[in-house]
Amino acid sequence: MENIAPFELTQEYLERFREGVESKDDAFIRNSLESARHEDVSALLEEFNAEESKYILGLLEKEVASDVIEDLDDDTRIKFFTVFQPEEIAEYIEGIETDDAADILNDLPVKIREEVIANLGNDEKANFIIELLRYDEDCAGGLMAKELIKANVNWNVVQCIDEIRRQAENVEKIYSVYVVDDNDKLLGRVSLKEIILARSSAKIADIYNSEIIAVYTYQKEEEIADLMQKYDLEAAPVVNVQGKLVGRITVDDIIDVITEMADQERKLMAGIAEDVEEDDSVWVLSRARLPWLIIGLLGGVIGARFIGFFEEDLLRVASLAFFIPLIIATGGNVGIQSSALVVQSLAAISIFESSIWQKFIKTVFVAILNGVVLAGLVYVFVFFSYSSTLAFVVSIALFSVVMLASLMGTMVPLLFNKLGFNPALASGPFITTTIDLLGLAVYFTVAHLLYSF
């Protein structure tokens, strides 16, 4: 029997493992995965088809297999489940927390989803999942897990400890115990430290902390992510409109939300219109990219036509054409920098710490400083390389473009945010295309005036 430890997913190992799968070498597969974490196994299954993955999964302990399924990419898991019967899926769902289980079942066809729930052996868990499926995925109700530990305010410490022991098997991580009244209305929380240090006869009412930050089931995931980041929360209780405790959201759920939000913003800033992955079809990937590429193409065509209006100026001073790329590139870079900072501020809610006018004034001073430095550098270069007149034209135009790009890069994301659009949209092709056209307009207008054509 071979021993492979610690686990490392190399090409050599993958080839040997594939041989083991083809020859149905159960002993080798079990032994080689013994030191692997479920994340490693999930990555390994990405290299196999659904039937092969099902065979590998069947050799693992149910608890480990459940973790592997939970960690799979959504698209991979959907393909994976096509070779499973509902009762087989239910066995793995039993080992997954309710919030993740609901997310997994949401991706399945309604008929299969209902059959899986019907095959769950734990009626309480089945009811929890059914309740979670009622909520939209992007709100607190869709993010929360039903597994938590709560204590009645009238209990003593011994009763609370008994409840912790009873629920410990269901709750993977215990951050604190939530305190409720007889109607399950959330009153506060009590830390494990307080429970351990308190006398056995002490009442929960005497040791719990009523200062607690909770979220409502209808709140959007972006609000919850901001809240948990701001107050550095490891978990947040979720209540309904009556204030009753219905679940909790843990930091690992919020990390997923923040990662997804960052991915969406990055795609928008890159001009990708849809939520796509690298392994999507050629048509889907092209469809996601084409809209902004076409807008960029139109911007280029308009820019070319605009330059045509100043054809006579270019014929008289051909060296004006040399600095068109400089003007366009600098304006685009300044605009992207400014908009990226504003989008970051909006994401961190720091934009509300100062007024729009304060932001505007600060942007003006930064733009002036950057414009003076850049214009000064280009003036010196053009003065000694070409002529003083051309140096004056290019430096004045560059300063004007830097000012304009800075103001646009700051104000456009704020405007988008005010109108309810994602401000990240203003940091991509939209801002660069617009600033390119305005930069050309400024450059040739300055040249036309200063050369007195």
C-alpha positions as CSV (number, residue, x, y, z in Angstrom):
1,M,0.0,0.0,0.0
2,E,1.4,3.4,-1.0
3,N,1.7,6.3,1.4
4,I,1.4,9.8,-0.1
5,A,1.7,12.5,2.6
6,P,1.5,15.4,2.9
7,F,-1.0,15.9,0.2
8,E,0.2,17.9,-2.9
9,L,-1.8,18.1,-6.1
10,T,1.1,17.7,-8.7
11,Q,0.8,16.6,-12.3
12,E,2.7,13.4,-11.4
13,Y,0.2,12.7,-8.5
14,L,-2.8,13.4,-10.7
15,E,-1.6,10.9,-13.3
16,R,-1.0,8.3,-10.7
17,F,-4.4,9.0,-9.1
18,R,-6.1,8.8,-12.5
19,E,-4.6,5.4,-12.9
20,G,-6.0,4.4,-9.5
21,V,-9.5,5.6,-10.5
22,E,-9.4,3.7,-13.8
23,S,-8.3,0.5,-12.1
24,K,-10.7,1.0,-9.2
25,D,-7.9,0.9,-6.7
26,D,-9.9,1.7,-3.6
27,A,-7.0,1.2,-1.1
28,F,-4.7,3.6,-3.0
29,I,-7.4,6.3,-3.3
30,R,-8.4,6.1,0.4
31,N,-4.7,6.1,1.5
32,S,-3.7,8.9,-0.9
33,L,-6.5,11.2,0.3
34,E,-6.0,10.5,4.0
35,S,-3.9,13.6,4.6
36,A,-5.9,15.8,2.1
37,R,-8.2,18.5,3.3
38,H,-11.7,18.8,1.7
39,E,-10.5,21.8,-0.2
40,D,-7.8,19.7,-1.8
41,V,-10.2,17.0,-2.7
42,S,-12.6,19.5,-4.3
43,A,-9.7,20.8,-6.4
44,L,-8.9,17.3,-7.4
45,L,-12.5,16.4,-8.5
46,E,-12.4,19.3,-10.9
47,E,-10.1,17.1,-13.0
48,F,-12.6,14.2,-13.3
49,N,-16.0,13.7,-14.8
50,A,-19.2,13.3,-12.8
51,E,-19.1,9.5,-12.8
52,E,-15.5,9.3,-11.7
53,S,-16.1,12.0,-9.0
54,K,-19.1,10.1,-7.7
55,Y,-16.9,7.0,-7.3
56,I,-14.1,8.9,-5.5
57,L,-16.6,10.6,-3.2
58,G,-18.1,7.3,-2.3
59,L,-14.8,6.2,-0.8
60,L,-14.7,9.1,1.6
61,E,-16.3,9.4,5.0
62,K,-19.7,11.1,4.7
63,E,-18.7,14.1,6.7
64,V,-15.6,14.7,4.6
65,A,-17.6,14.1,1.4
66,S,-20.2,16.7,2.5
67,D,-17.5,19.3,3.0
68,V,-16.1,18.4,-0.5
69,I,-19.5,18.9,-2.2
70,E,-20.0,22.2,-0.3
71,D,-16.6,23.5,-1.5
72,L,-17.1,22.6,-5.2
73,D,-17.6,25.4,-7.8
74,D,-21.3,25.9,-8.4
75,D,-21.2,24.9,-12.1
76,T,-19.1,21.8,-11.3
77,R,-21.5,20.8,-8.5
78,I,-24.5,21.1,-10.8
79,K,-22.9,18.8,-13.4
80,F,-21.8,16.5,-10.6
81,F,-25.3,16.0,-9.2
82,T,-26.6,14.9,-12.6
83,V,-25.4,11.4,-11.8
84,F,-26.9,11.3,-8.3
85,Q,-30.3,10.2,-7.1
86,P,-32.2,12.6,-4.8
87,E,-31.8,10.2,-1.8
88,E,-28.0,10.2,-2.4
89,I,-27.8,14.0,-2.5
90,A,-29.9,14.1,0.7
91,E,-27.2,12.0,2.5
92,Y,-24.6,14.6,1.8
93,I,-26.9,17.6,2.5
94,E,-27.3,16.1,6.0
95,G,-23.7,17.1,6.8
96,I,-23.9,20.6,5.4
97,E,-25.0,23.7,7.4
98,T,-28.5,24.9,6.5
99,D,-27.4,28.1,4.8
100,D,-25.0,26.4,2.4
101,A,-27.5,23.5,2.0
102,A,-30.2,26.0,0.9
103,D,-27.7,27.6,-1.6
104,I,-26.9,24.2,-3.1
105,L,-30.5,23.2,-3.4
106,N,-31.4,26.5,-5.0
107,D,-29.3,25.5,-8.0
108,L,-31.2,22.3,-8.5
109,P,-34.4,21.8,-10.5
110,V,-37.5,22.3,-8.3
111,K,-38.5,18.6,-8.6
112,I,-35.1,17.3,-7.5
113,R,-34.9,19.9,-4.8
114,E,-38.2,18.8,-3.3
115,E,-37.3,15.1,-3.5
116,V,-34.0,15.8,-1.7
117,I,-35.8,17.6,1.1
118,A,-38.3,14.8,1.4
119,N,-35.4,12.3,1.8
120,L,-33.7,14.3,4.6
121,G,-33.7,12.2,7.8
122,N,-33.6,15.2,10.1
123,D,-37.1,16.9,10.0
124,E,-35.9,19.9,11.9
125,K,-33.1,20.5,9.3
126,A,-35.6,20.0,6.5
127,N,-37.9,22.6,7.9
128,F,-35.0,25.0,8.4
129,I,-33.9,24.6,4.8
130,I,-37.5,25.1,3.5
131,E,-37.6,28.3,5.5
132,L,-34.3,29.6,4.1
133,L,-35.4,28.8,0.5
134,R,-38.2,31.5,0.9
135,Y,-35.6,34.2,1.0
136,D,-33.7,35.9,-1.9
137,E,-30.1,34.8,-2.0
138,D,-28.7,38.3,-1.7
139,C,-30.4,39.3,1.6
140,A,-29.8,38.4,5.2
141,G,-32.5,35.7,5.2
142,G,-30.7,34.0,2.3
143,L,-27.3,34.3,3.9
144,M,-28.1,33.2,7.4
145,A,-27.8,29.7,8.9
146,K,-30.4,28.4,11.3
147,E,-27.8,26.6,13.5
148,L,-27.1,28.7,16.6
149,I,-27.2,28.5,20.4
150,K,-29.7,30.6,22.3
151,A,-30.6,30.8,25.9
152,N,-33.8,32.0,27.6
153,V,-33.2,35.1,29.8
154,N,-34.8,33.3,32.7
155,W,-32.4,30.3,32.7
156,N,-29.4,29.9,35.0
157,V,-25.9,29.1,33.9
158,V,-26.3,25.4,34.3
159,Q,-29.3,25.3,32.0
160,C,-27.4,27.4,29.4
161,I,-24.4,25.0,29.5
162,D,-26.7,22.1,29.0
163,E,-28.1,23.8,25.9
164,I,-24.6,24.4,24.6
165,R,-23.8,20.7,25.0
166,R,-27.1,19.7,23.3
167,Q,-26.5,22.0,20.3
168,A,-22.7,21.6,20.0
169,E,-23.0,18.8,17.4
170,N,-25.1,21.0,15.1
171,V,-23.2,24.3,15.5
172,E,-19.8,24.2,13.9
173,K,-18.5,27.4,15.5
174,I,-19.8,28.9,18.7
175,Y,-19.0,32.6,18.9
176,S,-21.5,33.5,21.6
177,V,-24.9,32.5,23.0
178,Y,-27.9,34.7,22.1
179,V,-30.3,35.6,24.8
180,V,-34.0,35.6,24.0
181,D,-37.3,36.0,26.0
182,D,-40.2,33.6,26.2
183,N,-41.3,34.7,22.7
184,D,-37.9,34.2,21.1
185,K,-37.4,38.0,20.9
186,L,-33.7,38.8,20.8
187,L,-32.5,40.6,23.9
188,G,-28.7,40.4,23.7
189,R,-25.8,38.0,23.9
190,V,-23.6,36.3,26.6
191,S,-20.1,35.4,25.9
192,L,-18.6,31.9,26.7
193,K,-16.2,33.6,29.0
194,E,-19.0,35.1,31.1
195,I,-20.7,31.7,31.2
196,I,-17.5,30.0,32.4
197,L,-16.7,32.6,35.0
198,A,-20.2,32.9,36.4
199,R,-21.5,31.0,39.4
200,S,-23.7,27.9,38.5
201,S,-26.7,29.6,40.2
202,A,-26.3,32.9,38.3
203,K,-29.1,33.9,36.1
204,I,-28.5,34.7,32.4
205,A,-30.5,37.9,33.0
206,D,-27.7,39.1,35.3
207,I,-24.7,38.4,33.0
208,Y,-25.9,39.0,29.4
209,N,-25.0,42.1,27.4
210,S,-28.0,43.9,25.9
211,E,-25.8,45.9,23.5
212,I,-25.9,43.8,20.3
213,I,-25.8,44.5,16.6
214,A,-28.4,42.5,14.7
215,V,-29.6,42.5,11.1
216,Y,-33.1,42.1,9.7
217,T,-33.9,39.3,7.3
218,Y,-34.7,41.7,4.5
219,Q,-31.4,43.6,4.6
220,K,-29.2,43.4,1.5
221,E,-25.9,41.5,1.6
222,E,-23.9,44.7,0.8
223,E,-25.3,46.4,3.9
224,I,-24.5,43.4,6.1
225,A,-20.9,43.2,4.7
226,D,-20.4,46.9,5.4
227,L,-21.8,46.5,8.9
228,M,-19.7,43.4,9.8
229,Q,-16.6,45.1,8.4
230,K,-17.2,48.3,10.3
231,Y,-17.8,46.7,13.7
232,D,-15.4,43.8,13.1
233,L,-18.1,41.2,13.8
234,E,-17.4,37.5,13.7
235,A,-21.1,36.7,13.6
236,A,-24.3,38.7,13.5
237,P,-27.8,37.5,14.7
238,V,-30.6,37.8,12.2
239,V,-34.1,38.9,13.4
240,N,-37.4,39.2,11.6
241,V,-39.6,42.4,11.6
242,Q,-41.0,41.3,15.0
243,G,-37.5,41.2,16.5
244,K,-37.5,37.4,16.9
245,L,-34.2,35.6,16.5
246,V,-34.3,33.5,13.3
247,G,-30.7,32.8,12.5
248,R,-27.1,34.1,12.3
249,I,-24.6,35.1,9.7
250,T,-21.0,34.2,10.2
251,V,-17.8,35.9,8.9
252,D,-17.1,33.1,6.4
253,D,-20.4,33.9,4.7
254,I,-19.5,37.6,4.5
255,I,-16.0,36.9,3.1
256,D,-17.8,35.1,0.2
257,V,-20.0,38.2,-0.3
258,I,-17.1,40.6,-0.2
259,T,-15.2,38.4,-2.7
260,E,-18.2,38.2,-5.0
261,M,-18.7,42.0,-4.8
262,A,-15.0,42.6,-5.6
263,D,-15.2,40.2,-8.6
264,Q,-18.3,42.1,-9.9
265,E,-16.6,45.5,-9.5
266,R,-13.4,44.2,-11.2
267,K,-15.4,42.9,-14.1
268,L,-17.3,46.2,-14.5
269,M,-14.1,48.2,-14.3
270,A,-12.7,45.9,-17.1
271,G,-15.8,46.4,-19.2
272,I,-17.3,42.9,-18.8
273,A,-21.1,43.2,-18.7
274,E,-22.1,39.8,-17.4
275,D,-21.1,37.4,-14.6
276,V,-18.9,35.0,-16.5
277,E,-16.2,32.5,-15.7
278,E,-13.1,31.5,-17.8
279,D,-14.6,28.1,-18.6
280,D,-17.8,29.5,-20.1
281,S,-18.5,29.0,-23.8
282,V,-16.9,31.2,-26.4
283,W,-20.3,32.8,-27.2
284,V,-21.0,33.7,-23.5
285,L,-17.5,35.2,-23.0
286,S,-17.8,37.2,-26.2
287,R,-21.3,38.4,-25.4
288,A,-20.0,39.7,-22.0
289,R,-17.2,41.6,-23.5
290,L,-18.6,43.0,-26.7
291,P,-20.9,45.8,-25.4
292,W,-18.2,47.9,-24.0
293,L,-15.7,47.0,-26.8
294,I,-18.3,48.3,-29.3
295,I,-18.7,51.5,-27.2
296,G,-14.9,51.9,-27.2
297,L,-14.9,51.3,-31.0
298,L,-17.5,54.0,-31.5
299,G,-15.5,56.3,-29.3
300,G,-12.4,55.7,-31.4
301,V,-14.4,56.3,-34.6
302,I,-15.8,59.5,-33.2
303,G,-12.3,60.5,-32.1
304,A,-10.9,59.9,-35.6
305,R,-13.7,62.0,-37.1
306,F,-13.0,64.7,-34.6
307,I,-9.3,64.8,-35.5
308,G,-10.4,65.1,-39.1
309,F,-11.9,68.5,-38.3
310,F,-8.4,69.7,-37.5
311,E,-6.8,68.2,-40.5
312,E,-5.6,71.6,-41.7
313,D,-4.0,72.4,-38.3
314,L,-2.2,69.0,-38.5
315,L,-0.9,69.8,-42.0
316,R,0.5,73.1,-40.8
317,V,2.1,71.7,-37.6
318,A,2.6,68.0,-38.2
319,S,4.3,67.6,-34.8
320,L,1.0,68.1,-33.1
321,A,0.1,64.5,-34.0
322,F,3.1,63.2,-32.1
323,F,1.5,64.1,-28.7
324,I,-2.0,62.8,-29.3
325,P,-1.2,59.4,-27.6
326,L,0.3,61.3,-24.7
327,I,-2.8,63.4,-24.1
328,I,-5.2,60.5,-24.4
329,A,-3.1,58.1,-22.2
330,T,-2.6,60.6,-19.5
331,G,-6.2,61.7,-19.4
332,G,-7.4,58.1,-19.2
333,N,-4.9,57.1,-16.5
334,V,-5.8,60.2,-14.3
335,G,-9.5,59.5,-14.8
336,I,-9.2,55.8,-13.8
337,Q,-7.1,56.7,-10.7
338,S,-9.6,59.3,-9.5
339,S,-12.7,57.1,-10.1
340,A,-11.0,54.0,-8.5
341,L,-10.4,56.0,-5.3
342,V,-14.0,57.2,-5.2
343,V,-15.3,53.7,-5.8
344,Q,-13.1,52.4,-3.0
345,S,-14.4,55.2,-0.7
346,L,-18.0,54.4,-1.6
347,A,-17.5,50.7,-0.9
348,A,-16.0,51.5,2.5
349,I,-18.8,54.1,3.2
350,S,-16.0,56.6,3.9
351,I,-17.5,58.9,1.3
352,F,-20.1,60.0,3.9
353,E,-17.5,61.1,6.3
354,S,-17.1,64.3,4.3
355,S,-19.4,66.3,2.1
356,I,-19.4,66.3,-1.7
357,W,-18.0,69.8,-1.7
358,Q,-15.0,68.8,0.5
359,K,-14.3,65.9,-1.9
360,F,-14.6,68.3,-4.8
361,I,-12.2,70.9,-3.3
362,K,-9.7,68.2,-2.4
363,T,-9.9,66.8,-5.9
364,V,-9.2,70.2,-7.4
365,F,-6.1,70.7,-5.3
366,V,-4.8,67.2,-6.1
367,A,-5.5,67.8,-9.8
368,I,-3.7,71.1,-9.8
369,L,-0.6,69.6,-8.2
370,N,-0.5,66.6,-10.6
371,G,-1.3,68.9,-13.6
372,V,1.5,71.3,-12.8
373,V,4.1,68.5,-12.3
374,L,3.1,66.7,-15.5
375,A,2.8,69.8,-17.6
376,G,6.2,71.1,-16.3
377,L,7.9,67.8,-17.2
378,V,6.4,67.7,-20.7
379,Y,7.1,71.4,-21.3
380,V,10.9,70.9,-20.7
381,F,11.0,67.8,-23.0
382,V,9.1,69.5,-25.9
383,F,10.9,72.8,-25.5
384,F,14.3,71.2,-26.0
385,S,13.1,68.7,-28.6
386,Y,10.8,70.8,-30.8
387,S,9.8,74.4,-30.1
388,S,8.7,76.7,-27.4
389,T,5.3,77.2,-29.0
390,L,4.6,73.5,-29.3
391,A,5.8,73.0,-25.7
392,F,3.4,75.7,-24.5
393,V,0.5,74.1,-26.4
394,V,1.2,70.5,-25.2
395,S,1.8,71.6,-21.6
396,I,-1.3,73.7,-21.4
397,A,-3.4,71.0,-23.0
398,L,-2.0,68.4,-20.7
399,F,-2.7,70.5,-17.6
400,S,-6.3,71.0,-18.8
401,V,-6.8,67.3,-19.5
402,V,-5.5,66.3,-16.1
403,M,-7.9,68.8,-14.4
404,L,-10.8,67.7,-16.5
405,A,-10.1,63.9,-16.1
406,S,-9.7,64.3,-12.3
407,L,-13.0,66.1,-11.9
408,M,-14.8,63.6,-14.1
409,G,-13.2,60.6,-12.4
410,T,-14.4,61.9,-9.1
411,M,-17.9,63.3,-9.9
412,V,-19.1,60.6,-12.4
413,P,-19.0,57.7,-9.9
414,L,-20.7,59.9,-7.3
415,L,-23.4,60.7,-9.8
416,F,-23.8,57.0,-10.8
417,N,-24.1,56.1,-7.1
418,K,-26.7,58.8,-6.6
419,L,-28.8,57.5,-9.5
420,G,-28.6,53.9,-8.2
421,F,-26.1,52.5,-10.7
422,N,-23.0,50.6,-9.6
423,P,-20.2,53.3,-9.4
424,A,-17.6,50.7,-10.6
425,L,-19.2,51.1,-14.0
426,A,-17.8,54.6,-14.2
427,S,-14.2,53.3,-13.6
428,G,-14.0,51.2,-16.8
429,P,-14.4,51.8,-20.5
430,F,-17.1,54.5,-19.9
431,I,-14.7,56.9,-18.3
432,T,-11.7,56.2,-20.5
433,T,-13.7,56.6,-23.7
434,T,-15.3,59.8,-22.6
435,I,-12.0,61.3,-21.4
436,D,-10.3,60.3,-24.6
437,L,-12.8,62.3,-26.6
438,L,-12.7,65.3,-24.3
439,G,-8.9,65.1,-24.2
440,L,-8.7,65.4,-28.0
441,A,-11.2,68.3,-27.9
442,V,-9.1,70.2,-25.4
443,Y,-5.8,69.5,-27.1
444,F,-6.8,70.7,-30.5
445,T,-8.8,73.6,-29.2
446,V,-5.8,74.8,-27.2
447,A,-3.6,74.3,-30.3
448,H,-6.0,76.1,-32.6
449,L,-6.2,79.1,-30.2
450,L,-2.5,79.4,-29.4
451,Y,-1.2,78.9,-32.9
452,S,-3.9,81.4,-34.1
453,F,-4.8,79.3,-37.1
